[in-house]
Amino acid sequence: MLEQKEEIETALGYKLNWEELPEGTDSRISISLEDVDVADRSDWKRQHEWLARKLNELHRVLSPKVQELEAP
């Protein structure tokens, strides 16, 4: 999917963190909410809303890409 990085990030409207794993066959794609204290219960609503929104966006964009991949 790394070759589709620009297309994926354009569809999402934000940059992702791309990390190729040591074996060279897998990658980790992530996004982080900055300046967060997960122990701060008063901020959980905002954190959970952000997480739900990002999961839905990632699923919308990445799901079709994953379905196109050929299993080895």
PLY file of the C-alpha trace (Angstrom):
ply
format ascii 1.0
element vertex 72
property float x
property float y
property float z
element edge 71
property int vertex1
property int vertex2
end_header
0.00 0.00 0.00
2.99 2.28 0.40
2.88 2.97 -3.34
-0.64 4.37 -2.75
0.42 6.59 0.15
-0.28 9.92 -1.56
-3.66 8.76 -2.87
-4.69 7.44 0.57
-3.58 10.56 2.43
-5.33 12.78 -0.12
-8.57 10.82 0.31
-8.30 11.13 4.11
-7.22 14.77 4.08
-4.32 14.23 6.50
-0.93 12.56 6.78
-0.42 9.10 8.26
2.63 7.53 9.91
3.99 4.77 7.64
6.38 2.24 9.14
7.75 -0.62 7.08
8.33 -3.62 9.35
11.63 -5.55 9.38
10.60 -8.48 7.18
9.71 -6.04 4.40
6.36 -7.69 3.69
4.22 -5.76 6.16
3.77 -2.15 7.13
2.21 -0.35 10.03
0.02 2.66 9.28
-1.03 4.87 12.17
-2.24 8.27 13.26
-1.97 9.77 16.72
-3.88 12.34 18.71
-1.21 14.61 20.19
-1.01 15.99 23.74
-3.36 13.42 25.27
-3.47 12.08 28.79
-5.43 8.83 28.59
-5.80 8.88 32.38
-7.71 12.19 32.21
-11.29 10.93 32.36
-12.65 14.44 31.80
-11.13 14.31 28.28
-12.30 10.79 27.38
-15.35 11.99 25.43
-13.18 14.05 23.08
-10.62 11.26 22.75
-13.27 8.64 21.98
-15.00 10.88 19.45
-11.66 11.48 17.71
-10.91 7.75 17.71
-14.34 6.82 16.32
-14.08 9.48 13.58
-10.58 8.37 12.54
-11.51 4.67 12.56
-14.49 5.35 10.30
-12.37 7.46 7.94
-9.61 4.85 7.79
-12.11 2.07 7.19
-13.80 4.04 4.39
-10.52 4.65 2.56
-8.49 1.52 3.38
-11.12 -1.20 3.23
-11.41 -1.17 -0.59
-7.60 -1.14 -0.86
-7.25 -4.18 1.41
-9.92 -6.05 -0.52
-7.91 -5.51 -3.72
-4.78 -7.14 -2.26
-3.97 -10.62 -3.42
-3.36 -13.20 -0.71
-0.01 -15.01 -1.08
0 1
1 2
2 3
3 4
4 5
5 6
6 7
7 8
8 9
9 10
10 11
11 12
12 13
13 14
14 15
15 16
16 17
17 18
18 19
19 20
20 21
21 22
22 23
23 24
24 25
25 26
26 27
27 28
28 29
29 30
30 31
31 32
32 33
33 34
34 35
35 36
36 37
37 38
38 39
39 40
40 41
41 42
42 43
43 44
44 45
45 46
46 47
47 48
48 49
49 50
50 51
51 52
52 53
53 54
54 55
55 56
56 57
57 58
58 59
59 60
60 61
61 62
62 63
63 64
64 65
65 66
66 67
67 68
68 69
69 70
70 71
